[in-house]
């Protein structure tokens, strides 16, 4: 189990968090301060965090990914210790406060984007006999967390839920694909009494997500046309990844879903991937300016989709090329700035562990392909 800094932990302090919110609302004074802070963080991200007293963090959903290639049974203890209770249910979030355009989330807030990674680990990891009962108890309890999410839109055939069990002004598209995946896990592994209601919600959620897809195949981050919206790479990949997982779990045969997945994948390949650089760009439409050109998180999730679509030759080339750029010696970096410098040394949550997770998947896929020859 590991602890690390994170790109967002600096904004978990009350002053900087409020300053960030003020900046997003266009406050001129806040913009000046944000630029100054951004320069300091760009130059010395680790030293600046130490000066501010930011603590190293541990992320349960990242430990869930690491189980795939490290296999540490002690991780179950972390899942138990880090649960966030919501009524009868439990979920997992971030270990620090998050100031977002969509609200202020305390450190005791579970997220629908984090919890499914742990849910998947709980039911699929080969726990020892004495741990399996505990793992399934944790898994069953997540249904009540899902049930506590706010209904932001509902019709006979569609459903959209909140990111967390708090009131939110905007609907987040990729978050609803995580909700669909989480409910699909309950359809397959959950208790009999909640299988059918879970299944109904899965189909309503994916219908809503498909309805948010743009003509060219993209999805905006928010399901609206308000200021601050954007289209980026790794959140777009999340949508495709989760739809693929839902389709596989429930063996769905639906030409509309197939078209949505393939259309979205074509958009990602044709618009985010830069043939000259051999990397994925960060944004198609962006709402902010920052000093970073490339992000490892984009490369990680794109690699995952290359594996999902069985494009192993491309995946191997892409993986090796990405590693050369974002790794130096034994250290990984999560971003590349405008000066070509690596930034975010061993900030594990932000793309590093997701990349290592998909790299491990690629190794297994390569081995399976060799065995099949």
N, C-alpha and C positions, 0 to 999 in steps of 0.2 A: 504494500500500500504506500502511496506516495503523496507528498504535499508539494504544492507549487504556487507561484504567483499566477495572476490571470489578467488579461487585458481590461476586464471590467471591475476588478477589485478596488482600484483606485477611486472609482466613482461611488463606492459603497459608504464613504464617509458622508455625514449629513451635509457639511458645507459644499463639498464638491458635487454631491448628488443633486442638491438644490440648484447649484450653479449650472449643471448640465441641463436640468429642466428649463431653467430660465433662458439658456442658450437656444434650446429648441423652439422657444417661443419668440425668438428674434430680439432679445434684449441686447442692446449695443454694448453696454458695460460688461455683460457676461461674455460676449464674444471676444473682447480684448483679453479677459482673464483666461478664457479657455485656450486661446492661442498661446499665451505664456506658459500655461500648464502643459499644453501639448508639446511645446518645444523642450521643456525640462524632461518630460516623459520620453520623448523621442531620443534625446541624447543619452540619458542614463535611467532606463526603466526600472532596474533593480535597485540602484542606489536611491532613487527618488522615492520608491515604495518604502525602503527602510527608514528614510528620514520621516516619512509620514506615519510610520508605525503600522503599516499594512502587514497583516500576518499571512503566512503561507496557508493555503486552503487545501482541503481534501474533497473530492467530488465523487459521490457514490455512483452516479451514472457512468463516470469515467472508469471507476474500478470495475463496473459491470462489463465494459468493453475489454478491459485488460484480462478478465477471466478467460477470454477466448484464446489468448496466446501466452498467458502466464499461469493460469490455473491455480489460484490460491484460495483454499477453502475458508481461510480466515476472513475473506471478504464478506461472508454472511454476517459476521459480527458487526461489520460496518453498516450493512443494510439495516440490521436491527437497531443499532445505536443512532442512526441518522434519520430514522423515520419521522415524518411530520404528521401529526394526527389531525384529521378533519372529521369531526363528529365520530362516526364509527370507523371511518376509513383512514388509510394512510397513503402518503405519497412521498416524493423526494423533490428537492429543489436545489437552490444554490446556498452555500454557507455564508453568503453576505447579502446585504440589502441591495436591491436593484431599482434604480431610478430610470423609468422608461417613459416613452411618449404615451404608452397605454396605461400608465399608472405607476404607483410606488409600491413595490413588493418587498415586504419584510423578509428577513432571513428564515423565518418559520413558515414560508409560503411554498407549497408544493406546486410543481409545474407539470402540465400534461406533456411537455416536450422532453422532460427528463425521466419521468417515472417509467415509461414503457421500456427503456433500456434495462432497468432493473427487473421489471416484470419478466422480460424475456430471459434474463439470466436465472431468475428464480425457478422457472419451469423447465429450462433446457440444460442448465448446468448439472453435471454429474455429482451432486452433493452426496456426502457420506450418509449412511442410513440414519444416523442420529440427527442429521441436519435437515433431512428432506421434509419432515413434518413442519419444522419451523419455516422453511422456505415456502411451502405451500400456504401456510397460515398467513404469511406476509402477502403472498400473491392474492389470495382470496379477499383480503382487506382492501386491496386497491380498487375494487369495484365501487365501494362506498365513496372513495375519493372521486372517481369518475362521475358518480351520480351527484356529487356536490358542485360540479362545474356549472356555471351559469348558462342558461339557454339564451343565446343572443339572437337566434333566428330559428323558426320552426314552421314547417308546413307539412302537408300530408306526405311528401316524398323527400323533404330536405331538413337538415338539422345543422346548426352551427353552435359550437360551445365556446366558452371562454378559455383563455390560456391558463388561468388559475381560478380557484374558487373565490374570486372577488369581483366586484363590479368593474367592468372595463368598457371604455367608449368605442373601441374598434375591434373588429373581428380579424383574427390572424389566420391566414389560409393554411400555412404549414402545420400550425398547432392542431388543426382539425384532422389532418391526416394522422398525426400521432394519436389523437383520440380514437380514430377509426381502428388503428392498429392495436391499441390497448383493449378496446372492446372485442376485437377479433381474437385476441389471446384468451379472453374470457369465454368466447364461444367454444374454443377448442379445449381449454384447460380448466375453465371455471366450473362452479357448482351448477347442477342441472337446473335449478330454479331461475338462474339469471342468463342462461344460454340464449333463449329466444329474445328477451328484451335487448340483450347485448347485440344480437345479430341484426335486429331491426335498426338499432342505432348505427351500426356499421354502414348499412346501405344508405341510410339517410345522410350520414356524414359524407360519404364518398360522392353521393349525388350532388350535394352542395358544393363540394370541392370542384367537381367536374364543371359545375355551372359557373364557377369563378374563372375558369380558364379563358384566356384571351384568344382571339381568332388565330394569331400566329403561333399559339401553343404555350405561351408564357403564363405565369401567375404573378400578380403583385403580392407583396408581403401582406398588406392589409386589403380587405375586401371592400375597398372604397376608392373614391377619387380625390380624397382630401390631401392637403399639404403634408409632406413628410413621407409619402409612400415611395416605394422603390422596388426594383426587380434585381435580385442578386443571384449569384451562382449557387452557394451551398444551401440556401433555403429552398431554391428551386429543386435541387437534387433531393432534399429531404422529402419533398412532396412525391416525387417519382419513387423513391426508395420505399416509402411507407405504403403507397398504393400497390407496389409489387409484392410487399410482404402480406398485405391483406388479401390480394388475389390468390397468392400461394396458400396461405393458411386456410382459406375457406373454399379453395378450388373453384373460384368464380369464373364462369364462362360468360362473358358479356362483351359484345363487340364495341359498345360505347366506352367501356372502361379500357379495353385494349387500345382503342383509338386515342383516348385521352393520354394514356401512358406513352404510347409511341410518338404522338404529336409533341408532347412535352419533352421527351428525350431528344427528338430531332431539333427542337428549339435550342436546347442546352448545347448540343454538339455544334450546331451551326452558328451560334451567337456568342457563347462564352469561350469556347476553345480557340486559342490563338495558335494557328499553325506555325507561324514563324518562331514564336517563343516556346512552343510546346507546353504551355500552361493555360489554365483557365483564368479569364479576367474576372474581376470582382463584381462589377455591376454592368447592367444594360441601361437601367435608369437609376440614378442615385439622388439622394436628398441631402447628403453631407459631403464636405471636403475634408480629407485628412492626408497625411504625408505618406500613405502606404500604397504601393502599386500592386503587389501580389500578396495573397493570403493562403496559407497552407490548408485552411479549412476547406476552401474551394477545391483544392487539388485532392484532398482526402475523399470528399463526397463524390467527386467526379470519378475517381478511381473505383469507388464502390459500385457505381453504376456500370462502369466498363466490365466489372466482374459479373454483375447481375445479368447483363446482356451477353455474357459469355464471349466478350471481345478480349480474349486473354493475351493475344499478341500485342495489341494496342496497350493493354493494361500493363504488361511487363515493361515496355518501352517508356510509358508515361511514369510508372513508379520509379524506375531508375533515374530518369531525368529530374523528377521532382526531388528525390533524395539528394542529388548532387547540389541542388540549389538551396535547399532549406536545412541541410545538415552540414556541420563542420566538426570534424573529429567525432567525438561521442555525443556532441550536443546538437539538439534540434532547435530550430527557431520557427516562430509561427507567422512572421510577416517579413516582407522585403520592402524597404522604404524607397523614397524618390531618389536617394543617393546610391541605391543598390546595396545598402547595408542590411544584413540580417538583423531582425529585431525580435524580442520576446524569447530570450534563451530559456528553454525548457519550461515554458508556460504550457503545461501538459494538456489542459482541457481544450485550449484553442487550436484544434486541428492536429496536434501532435499525436495524441493517443488515437483519435479517429483514423489518422493515416496509418499508424502502426497496426491498428485493428484490421483495416482493409488490406494492408500488406500481408498480414497473416492469412487472411482469407484467400488472397491471390496465391500464396504458397500452396495452400491446400488444393485450390482449384487446379494449379499446374500439376500437382502430384496425381490428382484424380484423372486428369487428361492423359498423363503418361500411362497410368494403369489401364486406361480404357483402350489404349492402342494395341 
